[in-house]
């Protein structure tokens, strides 16, 4: 386990090296855009995942993919009927929904009950919206992309957006991780330390909404659950400090993404799907290793 703790950041560097070596060794096989979007998404989700683990917000994390998928569907529908930029609509819808859930929890509602109702509503609306898009606008491919995720369909604009979202995620993390960690440990009693709990809660909700909405097309609805939950779960199993946890989460997530991209391109499979499989295998090996030890 100590080796895992010490090599979290090394794994991240190795993942970059693997991706670029494959890019240089097989020109034309891998696009730099694909590398940018899948590494940016995996690193962003790793940071989010570690913060979720620190805050013990797994109940909220499980509902985020449902919100992001509904937002993506509503954004496509709105841009087709009213106009405007689909990405901006997507962000707006997702931020509004996640902040609404956060507000309900702050008003004293039971978190598990709120998220259960939220998942039920968003799942029902998502099916309705996506069905409407398929049958009235014939956008089956766009709908499939949102559900399954495909970084190989990314454009240059997607790469710039991915890098911008990663930069934003790192900035928010650097600004608020200490406070989020204290809130995760002491809960509402963090007010006694002078921490504005509501402010940092809403900052985190906002970040969660931005990241999940921005990378839905790349990762897809199904794999978003794994990208949000697993890196932080692995990091919390093997790390004794918050910094080590972040290093492990980013290292495992980006390494899995690099391997997933390469194997996906070679065998003509979903890079996001292979990434999820690799991540789950790592989780399984670590879990077995801890039990054996």
C-alpha positions in Angstrom: 0.0 0.0 0.0 2.9 2.4 0.7 4.1 2.0 -2.9 0.7 3.0 -4.1 0.7 6.1 -2.0 4.1 7.1 -3.2 3.5 6.5 -6.9 0.2 8.4 -7.3 1.7 11.4 -9.0 4.2 9.1 -10.8 1.2 7.3 -12.3 -0.1 10.6 -13.6 3.2 11.4 -15.3 3.4 7.9 -16.7 -0.1 8.3 -18.2 1.0 11.4 -20.0 4.1 9.7 -21.2 2.1 6.6 -22.4 -0.3 8.8 -24.3 2.3 10.9 -26.1 4.6 7.9 -26.8 1.7 6.2 -28.5 0.9 9.4 -30.4 4.5 9.7 -31.7 4.9 6.0 -32.4 1.7 5.6 -34.4 1.1 8.9 -36.2 -2.4 9.2 -37.5 -3.7 6.6 -35.0 -4.2 9.0 -32.1 -5.3 12.6 -32.2 -3.9 15.2 -29.7 -7.5 16.3 -29.2 -8.4 12.9 -27.9 -5.5 13.0 -25.5 -6.4 16.5 -24.2 -10.1 15.7 -23.6 -9.8 12.3 -22.0 -6.9 13.3 -19.7 -8.6 16.6 -18.8 -11.8 14.8 -18.0 -10.2 12.1 -16.0 -8.1 14.5 -13.9 -11.0 16.8 -13.3 -13.2 13.9 -12.2 -10.4 12.6 -10.0 -10.2 15.9 -8.1 -14.0 16.0 -7.8 -14.0 12.4 -6.6 -11.3 13.1 -3.9 -13.3 16.1 -2.7 -16.5 14.0 -2.6 -14.7 11.4 -0.5 -13.4 14.1 1.9 -16.9 15.5 2.2 -18.6 12.1 2.4 -21.1 13.3 -0.3 -21.6 10.0 -2.0 -25.4 10.3 -1.8 -25.1 13.5 -4.0 -22.5 12.1 -6.3 -24.8 9.2 -7.4 -27.4 11.7 -8.6 -25.1 14.0 -10.5 -24.9 11.9 -13.7 -28.7 11.9 -13.9 -28.8 15.6 -13.7 -26.0 16.0 -16.3 -27.8 13.7 -18.8 -31.1 15.5 -18.4 -29.3 18.9 -18.8 -27.6 17.6 -22.0 -30.9 16.5 -23.5 -32.6 19.8 -22.5 -29.7 21.8 -23.9 -30.0 20.1 -27.3 -33.8 20.5 -27.4 -33.6 24.2 -26.3 -30.8 25.1 -28.8 -32.9 23.5 -31.6 -36.2 25.2 -30.7 -35.1 28.5 -29.2 -31.5 28.9 -30.3 -28.3 29.7 -28.5 -25.2 27.7 -27.6 -26.0 24.1 -26.5 -23.0 24.0 -24.2 -24.1 27.1 -22.3 -27.6 25.8 -22.0 -26.2 22.6 -20.7 -24.2 24.3 -18.0 -27.1 26.5 -17.0 -29.5 23.7 -16.6 -27.1 21.5 -14.7 -26.0 24.2 -12.3 -29.6 25.2 -11.6 -30.6 21.6 -10.8 -27.6 20.8 -8.6 -27.8 24.1 -6.7 -31.6 23.4 -6.2 -30.8 20.0 -4.6 -28.1 21.7 -2.4 -30.5 24.4 -1.3 -33.2 21.8 -0.4 -30.6 19.9 1.8 -29.5 23.2 3.4 -33.2 23.9 4.3 -33.2 20.8 6.4 -34.5 18.2 4.0 -33.2 14.6 4.4 -30.3 14.2 1.9 -31.1 10.6 1.0 -34.8 11.4 0.4 -34.0 14.5 -1.6 -31.6 12.8 -3.9 -33.9 9.8 -4.3 -36.7 12.1 -5.4 -34.3 14.0 -7.6 -33.1 10.9 -9.3 -36.6 9.7 -9.9 -37.7 13.0 -11.5 -34.6 13.5 -13.6 -34.6 9.9 -14.9 -38.3 10.2 -16.0 -37.7 13.5 -17.6 -34.5 12.3 -19.3 -36.3 9.4 -21.0 -39.1 11.7 -22.1 -36.7 14.3 -23.6 -34.4 11.9 -25.3 -37.3 10.0 -26.8 -38.6 13.3 -28.1 -35.3 14.2 -29.7 -34.9 10.8 -31.3 -38.5 10.7 -32.8 -38.9 14.4 -33.7 -35.4 15.6 -34.6 -33.8 12.2 -35.5 -30.8 12.8 -33.3 -30.2 9.2 -32.3 -26.4 9.6 -32.7 -26.3 12.6 -30.4 -28.4 10.9 -27.8 -26.2 7.7 -28.0 -23.1 9.9 -27.6 -24.4 11.5 -24.4 -25.3 8.1 -22.9 -22.2 6.1 -24.0 -19.6 8.8 -24.3 -17.1 9.0 -27.1 -14.0 11.2 -26.8 -13.1 10.3 -30.4 -15.9 12.6 -31.6 -14.4 15.6 -29.8 -13.5 18.7 -31.7 -10.8 21.3 -31.2 -13.3 23.4 -29.3 -14.0 20.5 -27.0 -10.3 20.2 -26.2 -10.1 23.9 -25.3 -13.2 23.6 -23.2 -11.8 20.5 -21.5 -8.5 22.2 -20.6 -10.4 25.3 -19.4 -12.6 23.2 -17.1 -9.6 21.3 -15.8 -7.9 24.7 -15.0 -11.1 25.9 -13.3 -11.3 22.7 -11.3 -7.7 23.0 -10.1 -8.3 26.6 -9.2 -11.3 25.8 -7.1 -9.6 22.9 -5.5 -6.6 25.0 -4.5 -8.9 27.7 -3.1 -11.3 25.5 -1.1 -9.9 22.0 -0.4 -8.7 22.7 3.1 -12.1 24.1 4.0 -14.0 21.3 2.4 -11.9 18.8 4.3 -12.7 20.5 7.6 -16.4 20.5 6.7 -16.2 16.8 5.9 -14.6 16.1 9.3 -16.6 18.5 11.6 -19.8 19.1 9.6 -21.8 22.2 10.6 -19.5 22.7 13.6 -16.9 24.1 11.1 -18.7 27.4 11.6 -16.8 27.5 15.0 -13.6 27.7 13.0 -14.8 30.7 11.1 -15.6 28.7 7.9 -18.6 29.9 5.9 -20.0 26.4 5.4 -22.8 27.5 3.0 -20.4 29.4 0.8 -18.0 26.4 0.4 -21.0 24.0 -0.1 -22.4 26.0 -3.0 -18.9 26.5 -4.5 -18.5 22.7 -4.5 -22.0 22.1 -5.9 -21.3 24.6 -8.7 -18.0 22.9 -9.5 -19.7 19.5 -9.5 -22.3 20.8 -11.9 -19.8 22.4 -14.3 -17.5 19.3 -14.5 -20.3 16.7 -14.9 -22.0 18.8 -17.6 -18.8 19.6 -19.5 -17.6 16.1 -19.8 -20.9 14.2 -20.4 -20.2 13.9 -24.1 -16.7 12.6 -23.5 -17.3 10.2 -20.6 -21.0 9.4 -21.1 -23.8 8.9 -18.6 -23.0 5.4 -17.6 -19.2 5.9 -16.9 -19.7 9.2 -15.1 -20.8 7.2 -12.0 -17.4 5.4 -12.0 -15.3 8.5 -12.8 -17.0 10.4 -10.0 -16.9 7.7 -7.3 -14.1 5.2 -7.8 -10.9 7.4 -7.8 -11.8 9.0 -4.5 -12.8 5.6 -3.1 -9.4 4.1 -4.1 -7.6 7.1 -2.7 -9.3 7.0 0.6 -8.4 3.3 0.9 -4.7 3.7 0.5 -3.9 7.3 1.5 -3.2 8.7 5.0 -3.4 12.4 4.0 -5.4 14.6 1.8 -2.5 15.5 -0.5 -1.6 11.8 -1.0 -5.3 11.1 -1.7 -5.4 13.7 -4.5 -2.2 12.4 -6.0 -3.5 8.8 -6.0 -6.9 9.8 -7.4 -5.4 11.8 -10.2 -2.7 9.2 -10.9 -5.1 6.2 -11.1 -7.7 8.2 -13.1 -5.3 9.5 -15.7 -3.4 6.2 -16.0 -6.7 4.4 -16.6 -7.7 7.0 -19.2 -4.5 6.7 -21.1 -4.7 2.9 -21.2 -8.4 3.1 -22.1 -7.7 5.5 -25.0 -4.9 3.3 -26.4 -6.7 0.0 -26.1 -9.9 1.6 -27.4 -8.2 2.9 -30.5 -6.3 -0.4 -31.1 -9.3 -2.7 -30.7 -12.0 -0.3 -31.9 -13.7 -0.3 -28.6 -15.1 2.5 -26.4 -12.2 4.4 -24.8 -14.5 5.5 -21.9 -15.7 2.0 -21.4 -12.2 0.5 -21.3 -11.1 3.3 -18.9 -13.9 2.3 -16.6 -12.9 -1.4 -16.8 -9.3 -0.6 -16.0 -10.3 1.6 -13.1 -12.5 -1.1 -11.6 -9.7 -3.7 -12.0 -7.4 -1.4 -10.1 -10.0 -1.0 -7.4 -10.5 -4.7 -7.2 -6.8 -5.5 -7.0 -6.3 -2.9 -4.2 -9.4 -4.3 -2.3 -8.0 -7.8 -2.6 -4.6 -6.7 -1.5 -6.0 -5.0 1.6 -7.9 -8.1 2.5 -4.9 -10.4 2.0 -2.8 -8.1 4.1 
